[in-house]
Amino acid sequence: MLKKFIFGSAALAISACGNDAGSVTDAPADPPIEPPAFAVNDYSDTANWLCHPDKSDDACSIDLAATEILADGTTTRLPHTPAAEPAFDCFYIYPTVSFDVTPNSDMIAGPEELNVVANQFARYGETCRLFAPIYRQTTLLELQKQMTAGQTAADDAMRYADVIGSWNTYLANENNGRGVVLIGHSQGASMIYQMLEKDIVGSPAQEKLIAVHAIGYETVIDPGTGRASGLPVCSSPSETGCIVSFASFRESSPPPEDSFFGKAQDGKRAVCTNPAALGGGQGDLKAYMPRQSLGRLAPNDYGVAVDTPFVSLPGLLSAQCLANDTHDWLAVTIHADPADPRADDIPGDLVFNGKVVPDWGLHLVDMNLAMGNLVDLARTQGQAWLDAQNAE
């Protein structure tokens, strides 16, 4: 279940009562307001952002060129061209990646944060301005402790304070009435669900939501309303104010019964929206796979040598949402042909002690698998939102 956190500062209300002039009534003392147990980050300082239009060393201003590899081995270089004057924004919360040895990460971006931004978010720059705050997330080491011992020393209030603080700073200083797509993966998606449920749905900020792309962390559908985290589930590319979410698994390896990803909870179904076919059924995935995965000594094998940071594999991958008694998931089919020179498989499985961990499915590459589809979807949803604003 998605953890719920309550935090914030209390407001002190003082009222006067009409007593006789000569009488004095002792009012009970208000409890002292406790300051947060952590330093509050200043998100007006671009040093606290990975990606920001005003940041000189913007982590999203990088080479995202890809090599398209057709089934016959033919290759074409695909340049990445950021939008010159995008009319809307994208705001991203990244997944659990920090290698810091503390329960919560520090505010210094390492190679792992830079790598995940390149894989999951920077390509959205083809259609929107990019905002990605650094936040004091639960670290990988702490996640491992949670999974093995069921306990955590991470400060959940602190990480959420960072996320909502960065969002509020963006709204106050940068938004200026623009539409915005909220994007996140795994821990980042869980933060977005909290933002929606606690601070956005029902507030003026909801009117600015073009869409939510919150991938790789479960949110369930309320059977009474058909909504998830307070929003409708996207069913067409031109629908706005809705949510896209999925957990990907190989078609040949559906989620085991105990897998967290895509798991139905308390009789409610998990959201699965196929970004390649929002109306349902099978769709072709426009994947952008990494040439070399973080931590690997050698490049990934795609059957053909490439020198770009990313690889596109047209026709190799398709997906559809499937369900059983316990899970809802995006089933990814690999259309391999051993006779052609292109690789017949993709990276993305979590491997531990030399064995694939089936519970995780393709979680590590959830967003790579559908990156082209997600960017196209953001473009279409953004234009639909702008058209609706202009029609008012």
TAZIFEN-V861622 format. One record per backbone hydrogen bond with DSSP energy under -1.0 kcal/mol. CO is the residue of the C=O (numbers start at 1). NH is the residue of the N-H. If there is no record, write none. Layout:
co	nh
CO	NH
CO	NH
This chain:
co	nh
17	19
20	23
42	45
45	48
46	49
48	134
50	59
51	132
52	55
58	61
60	62
65	310
66	78
67	312
68	76
70	73
71	342
74	70
76	68
78	66
88	129
89	181
90	131
91	183
93	185
98	140
103	139
110	114
111	115
112	116
113	117
114	118
115	119
116	120
117	121
117	122
121	124
122	125
123	126
124	127
124	128
125	83
129	90
131	92
132	50
132	51
135	137
137	105
139	143
140	144
141	145
142	146
143	147
144	148
145	149
146	150
154	156
155	159
156	160
157	161
158	162
159	163
160	164
161	165
162	166
163	167
164	168
165	169
166	170
167	171
168	172
169	173
170	174
170	175
175	178
179	89
180	210
181	91
182	213
183	93
184	215
185	188
186	190
187	191
188	192
189	193
190	194
191	195
192	196
193	197
194	198
195	199
195	200
196	201
200	203
203	206
204	207
205	208
206	209
208	180
210	241
211	182
212	244
213	184
215	186
219	271
222	226
227	222
228	231
231	228
232	243
236	239
242	212
243	234
244	214
245	273
246	216
247	330
248	362
249	332
250	253
256	259
260	263
262	328
265	268
268	265
269	221
274	277
277	280
283	319
285	287
286	372
289	311
291	300
293	296
302	343
309	291
310	67
311	289
312	69
313	316
316	335
317	285
318	333
319	283
320	331
322	329
326	264
327	324
329	322
330	249
331	320
332	251
333	318
334	336
337	340
350	357
352	355
355	352
357	360
358	361
360	363
362	365
363	366
365	369
368	288
368	371
370	374
371	375
372	376
373	377
374	378
375	379
376	380
377	381
378	382
379	383
380	384
381	385
382	386
383	387
384	388
385	389
386	390
387	391
